[in-house]
Amino acid sequence: MAFTNYSDLKSTIADYLARDDLDTKIPDFIRLAEERLKRDLRIRQMLKVATASTIVNDSTVSLPSDFLAMKDLHLDTNPVRVLQFQNTSNFFRNARTTDKGVPTMYTLLGSEFQFAPYPDAVYTLRMVYYHKPELLSDSNPSNLFLATCPDLLLYGALAEAEPYLMNDERLATWASLYDRGLASLRASDDDSEYPSSPMSITLSTR
């Protein structure tokens, strides 16, 4: 059965499980599969561009509400200033957190960016980040996961269902199919990021 929306996905899961009494539980299996994909998957379709502004004398800026992981962060200045990520320990040891000026480094604390030096002016931040797709529901019948990797959503939901059904011997089957699909999707995404032909350098002349 082909599935392109939330209702079809629920029906497909019920068919695979050969059960017609799980209408209230299958949405939970799907939700758990989506949460797993949010942890496991980082592909270009999940990239999003956003801007924010720093506040003078405030070292923090809130993360986007759908933030998963950062791809690139820079100040939209002339020239562009790329901000370097530091883990929390290095940030507070080495990043001039008590200085005031143009930010050059950042770390992530809870739901905030923290910058150093702390901003001496309002700067526009431009970020490219992996975002959380909106979860499937009756009012949101499709999302990025369903459009991009329906097989992973199916196998993930089935893997979540088997322990509930006390059918643990099938768990390895769905886990193996999920892992194989995940590896294939990652490889395909890596291949799409680089050109198939060798890159060349062209020297300009005057």
C-alpha positions in Angstrom: 0.0 0.0 0.0 1.4 3.4 -1.0 1.2 6.0 1.7 1.6 9.7 1.1 -0.3 11.1 4.0 -0.8 10.6 7.7 -4.0 8.6 7.4 -2.4 6.2 4.8 0.7 5.8 7.0 -1.5 4.7 10.0 -3.3 2.2 7.8 -0.1 0.8 6.4 1.3 0.3 9.9 -1.9 -1.5 11.0 -1.6 -3.7 7.9 2.1 -4.6 8.6 1.2 -5.4 12.2 -1.9 -7.4 11.1 -3.9 -5.6 13.8 -7.1 -3.6 13.7 -7.3 -2.7 17.4 -4.4 -0.2 17.6 -6.1 3.0 16.4 -5.2 4.9 19.6 -1.7 3.6 19.8 -0.4 3.9 16.2 -0.1 7.7 16.5 2.2 7.2 19.5 4.4 4.8 17.4 4.6 7.4 14.7 5.4 10.2 17.1 8.2 8.1 18.6 9.6 7.4 15.2 9.6 11.1 14.3 11.4 11.9 17.6 14.0 9.2 16.6 14.4 10.7 13.2 15.0 14.2 14.7 17.9 12.7 16.6 19.3 10.6 13.8 18.8 12.5 10.6 20.7 15.6 9.3 20.1 16.0 5.5 20.0 19.1 3.3 16.2 19.0 3.2 16.2 19.9 6.9 18.3 23.0 6.4 16.8 26.4 7.0 18.0 30.0 6.9 17.1 32.5 9.5 18.3 35.8 10.9 18.3 37.3 14.3 19.8 40.4 16.0 22.1 40.8 18.9 21.4 43.2 21.7 24.0 45.7 22.9 25.7 44.5 26.1 23.8 41.2 26.1 25.8 38.1 25.3 22.8 35.9 24.6 20.3 35.4 21.7 17.5 32.8 21.8 17.7 29.8 19.5 15.0 29.4 16.9 12.1 27.4 18.3 12.6 24.6 15.7 16.4 24.4 16.1 18.2 21.0 16.0 21.8 21.7 15.0 23.9 24.5 13.5 25.4 24.3 10.1 26.8 27.8 9.7 26.6 31.1 11.7 28.0 34.4 10.7 27.5 38.1 11.2 26.0 39.8 8.2 28.6 42.5 8.1 31.0 43.7 5.3 33.1 41.7 5.1 31.1 38.7 6.5 32.4 37.5 9.9 32.1 33.8 10.5 31.6 32.9 14.1 33.6 30.0 15.5 31.8 27.5 17.7 33.4 26.5 21.0 32.3 23.8 23.4 31.2 25.2 26.8 34.4 24.5 28.6 36.6 26.2 26.0 34.2 29.1 25.6 34.4 30.1 29.2 38.1 29.5 29.5 39.3 31.1 26.3 36.7 33.1 24.5 37.0 36.6 26.1 33.6 36.4 27.7 34.2 39.5 29.8 35.3 41.6 26.8 33.0 43.9 24.8 33.3 44.1 21.0 32.4 42.4 17.8 31.5 38.7 18.6 33.9 36.2 17.1 32.9 33.0 19.0 29.8 31.3 20.3 28.5 28.4 22.3 25.1 26.9 23.0 23.6 27.0 26.4 20.1 25.5 26.9 17.9 27.4 24.4 20.3 30.3 23.8 23.4 31.3 21.9 26.1 32.9 24.0 28.6 35.1 22.3 32.1 36.4 23.1 33.1 39.2 23.1 29.6 40.4 24.2 28.2 42.7 21.5 29.1 46.3 21.5 26.4 47.1 18.9 23.4 45.5 17.2 24.6 42.9 14.7 22.5 40.8 12.3 23.1 37.1 12.7 22.5 34.9 9.7 22.3 31.2 10.4 21.9 28.0 8.5 20.6 25.3 10.7 18.9 21.9 10.8 15.3 22.4 11.9 12.6 20.1 13.4 9.9 19.3 10.9 6.4 19.9 12.1 5.0 16.6 13.5 2.4 14.6 11.7 -1.2 14.8 12.9 -4.7 14.8 11.5 -4.4 18.5 10.9 -0.9 18.2 9.5 -1.2 15.2 7.2 2.3 15.4 5.6 5.7 16.7 6.7 9.4 16.6 5.6 10.0 13.1 7.0 7.0 11.6 5.2 7.9 13.3 1.9 11.6 12.5 2.1 12.0 9.2 3.9 8.6 7.4 4.3 10.4 4.1 4.6 12.3 5.3 7.7 9.1 6.6 9.2 7.4 3.3 8.6 10.2 1.1 9.9 10.8 3.4 12.9 7.1 3.2 13.9 7.0 -0.6 13.5 10.1 -0.9 15.6 8.4 1.2 18.3 5.3 -1.0 18.1 6.9 -4.4 18.6 7.9 -4.0 22.3 4.4 -2.7 23.1 3.0 -5.8 21.4 5.5 -8.0 23.2 6.7 -9.3 19.8 10.4 -8.6 20.4 11.7 -11.1 17.8 10.5 -8.7 15.0 12.3 -5.7 16.5 15.6 -6.7 15.0 14.0 -6.9 11.5 12.6 -3.4 11.6 15.7 -2.0 13.3 17.9 -3.5 10.6 15.7 -2.1 7.8 15.7 1.3 9.5 19.5 1.4 9.9 20.0 0.3 6.3 17.6 3.0 5.0 19.3 5.6 7.2 22.8 4.8 5.9 21.5 4.9 2.3 19.8 8.3 2.8 23.0 9.7 4.4 25.1 8.5 1.6 22.8 9.9 -1.0 22.7 13.2 0.8 26.5 13.3 1.0 26.7 12.6 -2.8 24.3 15.4 -3.6 26.4 17.9 -1.7 29.4 17.7 -4.0 29.6 17.9 -7.9 30.1 14.7 -9.8 32.8 16.3 -12.0 36.1 17.5 -10.5 36.2 21.1 -9.4 38.5 23.4 -11.3 40.1 26.7 -10.5 40.0 29.5 -13.0 42.5 32.3 -12.9 41.2 35.7 -13.8 43.1 38.0 -16.1 43.2 41.7 -16.6 
